[in-house]
């Protein structure tokens, strides 16, 4: 894992790790999944400390549903992005692809008030 020194590095690591996490989840590879999760959390922590979570917005339109789901899960708590994040999660759910279950859980937990903000 590379040390994050700037926002662009954090965004790049977030993107790559979200893709790996999605792939590892669909392959039931918990070791790769856990490593990718750690990288995602490190990137999100850096973005949060630098008031840059909003920089995840472009990932709502990413080609990878896994990246879309991870980005949306953090953007739900930004009032100006909440509706777009919900829309993105609903689109991922409708694909019935590998990331649709994760998106469904995120959205259900959010609507139930049990998803914790970053």
Backbone as JSON, one array per atom type, in Angstrom:
{
  "sequence": "XXXXXXXXXXXXXXXXXXXXXXXXXXXXXXXXXXXXXXXXXXXXXXXXXXXXXXXXXXXXXXXXXXXXXXXXXXXXXXXXXXXXXXXXXXXXXXXXXXXXXXXXXXXXXXXXXXXXXX",
  "N": [[0.84, -1.17, 0.0], [0.61, 2.13, -0.94], [1.82, 5.16, 0.5], [-0.39, 7.76, 1.11], [-0.22, 10.94, -0.15], [-1.42, 13.03, -1.38], [-4.51, 14.39, -2.71], [-5.18, 13.46, -5.3], [-3.78, 11.05, -5.44], [-5.09, 9.65, -3.42], [-7.66, 9.47, -4.56], [-7.1, 7.93, -6.81], [-6.19, 5.54, -5.62], [-8.51, 4.86, -4.23], [-10.25, 4.35, -6.36], [-8.95, 2.18, -7.75], [-8.82, 0.25, -5.67], [-11.52, -0.11, -5.12], [-12.4, -1.35, -7.44], [-10.92, -3.73, -7.32], [-11.95, -4.75, -4.91], [-14.62, -5.24, -5.61], [-14.28, -7.19, -7.63], [-12.98, -9.21, -6.15], [-14.92, -9.77, -4.25], [-16.94, -10.92, -5.85], [-15.61, -13.2, -6.55], [-15.37, -14.51, -4.21], [-13.05, -14.15, -2.74], [-11.8, -13.57, 0.03], [-9.43, -12.61, 1.2], [-8.16, -10.87, -0.67], [-10.28, -9.13, -0.87], [-10.47, -8.05, 1.72], [-7.98, -6.74, 1.88], [-8.3, -4.85, -0.14], [-10.43, -3.41, 0.93], [-9.17, -2.23, 3.14], [-7.45, -0.43, 1.82], [-9.34, 1.2, 0.57], [-10.52, 2.35, 2.84], [-8.32, 3.75, 3.88], [-7.91, 5.62, 1.85], [-10.37, 7.0, 1.9], [-10.32, 8.03, 4.5], [-8.16, 9.8, 4.25], [-9.23, 11.56, 2.31], [-11.41, 12.56, 3.73], [-10.12, 13.88, 5.89], [-9.03, 15.93, 4.49], [-11.15, 17.4, 3.62], [-12.33, 16.5, 1.2], [-14.15, 14.61, 0.27], [-16.2, 15.11, -1.47], [-14.99, 15.0, -3.89], [-15.37, 12.5, -4.85], [-17.54, 12.43, -6.48], [-17.36, 12.26, -9.43], [-16.99, 9.52, -9.69], [-19.46, 8.37, -9.5], [-20.37, 7.98, -12.02], [-18.73, 6.07, -13.03], [-17.33, 3.34, -14.95], [-17.28, 0.95, -13.58], [-19.48, -0.82, -11.57], [-18.86, -1.43, -8.93], [-17.12, 0.62, -8.09], [-18.88, 2.74, -8.39], [-20.77, 2.09, -6.42], [-19.25, 2.15, -4.01], [-18.45, 4.86, -4.03], [-20.94, 6.16, -3.97], [-21.85, 5.32, -1.49], [-20.49, 6.92, 0.3], [-21.12, 9.46, -0.54], [-23.79, 9.73, -0.01], [-24.17, 11.01, 2.38], [-23.71, 13.63, 1.98], [-25.46, 16.41, 1.61], [-26.01, 17.8, -0.84], [-25.46, 15.84, -2.67], [-26.91, 13.63, -2.13], [-29.34, 12.71, -3.47], [-28.4, 12.07, -6.03], [-26.57, 10.07, -5.4], [-28.3, 8.12, -4.37], [-29.79, 7.58, -6.68], [-27.76, 6.49, -8.27], [-27.11, 4.16, -6.79], [-29.56, 2.82, -7.02], [-29.56, 2.36, -9.77], [-27.38, 0.6, -10.01], [-28.35, -1.53, -8.52], [-30.46, -2.35, -10.17], [-29.15, -3.64, -12.22], [-28.68, -6.21, -11.53], [-26.21, -7.37, -11.28], [-22.9, -8.41, -10.1], [-22.33, -6.41, -8.18], [-24.76, -5.52, -7.38], [-26.06, -6.56, -5.09], [-24.52, -5.56, -2.96], [-24.97, -2.81, -3.33], [-27.7, -2.74, -2.87], [-27.86, -3.43, -0.15], [-26.43, -1.27, 1.0], [-28.14, 0.88, 0.33], [-30.54, 0.09, 1.6], [-29.72, 0.04, 4.31], [-29.06, 2.72, 4.62], [-31.55, 3.98, 4.21], [-32.9, 2.9, 6.36], [-31.66, 4.16, 8.38], [-29.45, 3.06, 9.56], [-26.97, 3.0, 8.41], [-23.78, 4.07, 8.9], [-22.4, 7.32, 8.86], [-19.4, 8.33, 7.2]],
  "CA": [[0.0, 0.0, 0.0], [1.38, 3.37, -1.04], [1.43, 6.23, 1.41], [-1.15, 8.8, 0.42], [0.34, 12.26, 0.12], [-2.23, 14.08, -2.0], [-5.88, 14.01, -3.02], [-5.22, 12.67, -6.53], [-3.34, 9.7, -5.09], [-6.2, 9.05, -2.66], [-8.72, 9.14, -5.51], [-6.62, 6.82, -7.64], [-6.2, 4.34, -4.79], [-9.92, 4.54, -3.99], [-10.78, 3.76, -7.6], [-8.35, 0.86, -7.97], [-9.21, -0.67, -4.6], [-12.95, -0.4, -5.28], [-12.49, -2.34, -8.52], [-10.4, -4.99, -6.78], [-12.9, -5.22, -3.91], [-15.77, -5.77, -6.34], [-13.86, -8.45, -8.27], [-12.68, -10.19, -5.1], [-16.2, -10.16, -3.66], [-17.63, -11.83, -6.76], [-14.84, -14.45, -6.59], [-15.31, -15.02, -2.83], [-11.65, -14.09, -2.31], [-11.88, -12.68, 1.19], [-8.14, -11.99, 1.5], [-8.05, -9.71, -1.57], [-11.39, -8.24, -0.52], [-10.1, -7.35, 2.94], [-6.88, -5.83, 1.56], [-8.87, -3.74, -0.91], [-11.21, -2.62, 1.89], [-8.22, -1.41, 3.92], [-7.0, 0.66, 0.96], [-10.48, 2.11, 0.43], [-10.66, 3.1, 4.09], [-7.21, 4.68, 3.98], [-8.18, 6.71, 0.91], [-11.52, 7.77, 2.41], [-9.83, 8.77, 5.66], [-7.37, 10.92, 3.74], [-10.16, 12.51, 1.68], [-12.18, 13.2, 4.81], [-9.24, 14.82, 6.61], [-8.74, 17.04, 3.59], [-12.44, 17.93, 3.16], [-12.37, 16.23, -0.23], [-15.06, 13.51, -0.06], [-16.99, 15.55, -2.63], [-14.23, 14.65, -5.1], [-15.81, 11.18, -5.3], [-18.7, 12.6, -7.37], [-17.2, 11.68, -10.78], [-17.05, 8.06, -9.65], [-20.85, 7.92, -9.64], [-20.53, 7.62, -13.43], [-17.62, 5.18, -13.38], [-17.74, 2.13, -15.67], [-17.37, -0.17, -12.64], [-20.53, -0.69, -10.55], [-18.25, -1.47, -7.61], [-16.65, 1.97, -7.81], [-20.09, 3.55, -8.22], [-21.38, 1.76, -5.12], [-18.42, 2.69, -2.94], [-18.53, 6.33, -4.04], [-22.29, 6.54, -3.54], [-22.02, 5.06, -0.05], [-19.95, 8.06, 1.04], [-21.78, 10.69, -0.99], [-25.15, 9.76, 0.55], [-24.21, 11.87, 3.56], [-23.51, 15.02, 1.56], [-26.82, 16.8, 1.23], [-26.1, 18.18, -2.25], [-25.21, 14.66, -3.51], [-27.72, 12.5, -1.65], [-30.25, 12.17, -4.48], [-27.6, 11.47, -7.1], [-26.02, 8.83, -4.85], [-29.43, 7.17, -4.33], [-30.06, 7.22, -8.08], [-26.68, 5.61, -8.69], [-27.3, 2.87, -6.13], [-30.73, 2.18, -7.65], [-29.14, 1.87, -11.09], [-26.53, -0.58, -9.8], [-29.26, -2.6, -8.07], [-31.26, -2.81, -11.31], [-28.35, -4.45, -13.14], [-28.61, -7.58, -11.0], [-24.84, -7.84, -11.43], [-22.2, -8.75, -8.86], [-22.35, -5.32, -7.19], [-26.13, -5.11, -7.06], [-26.39, -6.92, -3.71], [-23.87, -4.57, -2.08], [-25.69, -1.54, -3.49], [-29.0, -2.91, -2.21], [-27.63, -3.37, 1.31], [-26.08, 0.12, 1.35], [-29.33, 1.72, 0.24], [-31.47, -0.31, 2.67], [-29.18, 0.5, 5.59], [-29.18, 4.18, 4.62], [-32.97, 4.33, 4.39], [-33.28, 2.48, 7.72], [-30.94, 4.98, 9.34], [-28.42, 2.27, 10.24], [-25.68, 3.17, 7.75], [-23.06, 5.11, 9.61], [-21.65, 8.23, 8.0], [-17.95, 8.16, 7.29]],
  "C": [[0.89, 1.24, 0.0], [0.89, 4.37, -0.01], [0.73, 7.32, 0.61], [-0.61, 10.15, 0.84], [-0.49, 13.39, -0.48], [-3.59, 13.51, -2.4], [-5.95, 13.14, -4.27], [-4.78, 11.23, -6.28], [-4.44, 8.97, -4.33], [-7.32, 8.62, -3.61], [-8.34, 7.95, -6.38], [-6.65, 5.5, -6.85], [-7.63, 3.9, -4.47], [-10.5, 3.81, -5.19], [-10.26, 2.34, -7.8], [-8.81, -0.15, -6.92], [-10.69, -1.03, -4.69], [-13.18, -1.44, -6.37], [-12.04, -3.7, -8.01], [-11.39, -5.58, -5.78], [-14.1, -5.88, -4.58], [-15.43, -7.12, -6.98], [-13.65, -9.54, -7.23], [-13.96, -10.68, -4.43], [-16.9, -11.17, -4.55], [-16.92, -13.18, -6.87], [-14.72, -15.1, -5.22], [-13.86, -15.11, -2.33], [-11.55, -13.09, -1.16], [-10.55, -11.98, 1.51], [-7.93, -10.75, 0.63], [-9.1, -8.67, -1.23], [-11.02, -7.41, 0.71], [-8.96, -6.36, 2.7], [-7.4, -4.61, 0.81], [-9.69, -2.83, 0.01], [-10.29, -1.7, 2.69], [-7.72, -0.22, 3.1], [-8.12, 1.69, 0.76], [-10.62, 2.97, 1.68], [-9.53, 4.11, 4.27], [-7.45, 5.89, 3.07], [-9.31, 7.6, 1.41], [-11.11, 8.6, 3.62], [-9.03, 9.99, 5.23], [-8.29, 11.98, 3.13], [-10.96, 13.27, 2.73], [-11.34, 14.24, 5.54], [-8.94, 16.06, 5.8], [-10.01, 17.66, 2.98], [-12.64, 17.71, 1.66], [-13.26, 15.04, -0.62], [-15.88, 13.85, -1.31], [-16.28, 15.2, -3.94], [-14.55, 13.24, -5.6], [-16.96, 11.27, -6.31], [-18.48, 12.01, -8.77], [-17.28, 10.15, -10.82], [-18.48, 7.51, -9.68], [-21.15, 7.48, -11.07], [-19.43, 6.69, -13.93], [-18.15, 3.95, -14.12], [-17.94, 0.94, -14.73], [-18.49, 0.07, -11.62], [-19.98, -0.74, -9.13], [-17.75, -0.1, -7.18], [-17.85, 2.89, -7.57], [-20.69, 3.33, -6.83], [-20.57, 2.33, -3.97], [-18.51, 4.2, -2.88], [-19.88, 6.79, -3.5], [-22.46, 6.36, -2.04], [-21.47, 6.19, 0.81], [-20.64, 9.37, 0.67], [-23.22, 10.81, -0.49], [-25.27, 10.8, 1.67], [-23.87, 13.33, 3.25], [-24.82, 15.48, 0.94], [-26.96, 17.11, -0.27], [-25.93, 16.98, -3.19], [-26.11, 13.48, -3.16], [-28.59, 11.89, -2.75], [-29.51, 11.5, -5.63], [-27.0, 10.14, -6.65], [-27.11, 7.75, -4.79], [-29.74, 6.68, -5.73], [-29.01, 6.24, -8.59], [-26.83, 4.22, -8.08], [-28.49, 2.12, -6.74], [-30.39, 1.63, -9.03], [-28.29, 0.61, -10.97], [-27.4, -1.76, -9.39], [-30.01, -3.19, -9.27], [-30.48, -3.67, -12.29], [-28.35, -5.92, -12.77], [-27.23, -8.2, -11.21], [-24.21, -8.11, -10.08], [-22.26, -7.66, -7.79], [-23.75, -4.94, -6.75], [-26.53, -5.44, -5.62], [-25.79, -5.92, -2.73], [-24.61, -3.24, -2.13], [-27.04, -1.6, -2.78], [-28.86, -2.79, -0.7], [-27.31, -1.95, 1.74], [-27.33, 0.98, 1.37], [-30.35, 1.37, 1.33], [-31.0, 0.21, 4.03], [-29.3, 2.02, 5.71], [-30.63, 4.59, 4.91], [-33.48, 3.94, 5.77], [-32.59, 3.3, 8.8], [-29.83, 4.24, 10.08], [-27.06, 2.3, 9.53], [-24.98, 4.33, 8.41], [-22.35, 6.03, 8.62], [-20.16, 8.02, 8.22], [-17.45, 8.95, 8.44]]
}
